[in-house]
Every structure is written in structure tokens, then in C-alpha cells.
Amino acid sequence: MNITSQHVTGFVVGVGAAGLGFYLYKKNQPQVDEFLRRQGIQLPVHSVKDYASMSLEELVSEKENLEDLIAEREQEAKEEAK
């Protein structure tokens, strides 16, 4: 099967439509996510954390969580290297 100009055109249009869709989603993400939640689709809640306004206890807790994640990733990397 040969690749024709119609294939290339379809690919370019598809990539453009996907890019436009992603841009519009990110621009309106809170509204879209809320709409999807109302429809019964469970989405994880990602909140942007303002570290400057967090208490010392919250910062220490966040630090411990990050250290745990780093340790897990390092362990996975060591296991994959074997």
C-alpha cells in the first residue's frame, strides 16, 4: 500500500485537531473536569500547591512524601538494571 497525499492530509488534519482539542481542554480544564464529574466520570483531583503559604507541618509532610517517591523510583531503577 502506497502512502498518498490523502493519507498525509488526513494525518496532518488529525494532529491539528488533536492539538487544538488539547489546547482548548487545558485552557478550560476546571470547567471541563467539573462537567465530566457531573456526568459521573471520576477524575483525580490535582491541586496546585502554594508552598509559600503552607505550614511547617504541611511542608515536612510533603517533603516526606517526595522522599518516599524518590526512594521508590530509585529502587525500581536498580531492579530494572539487574
Secondary structure, DSSP 8 states (H G I E B T S, - for coil): ----HHHHHHHHHHHHHHHHHHHHHHHTHHHHHHHHHHTT----------GGGS-HHHHHHHHHHHHHHHHHHHHHHHHHH-
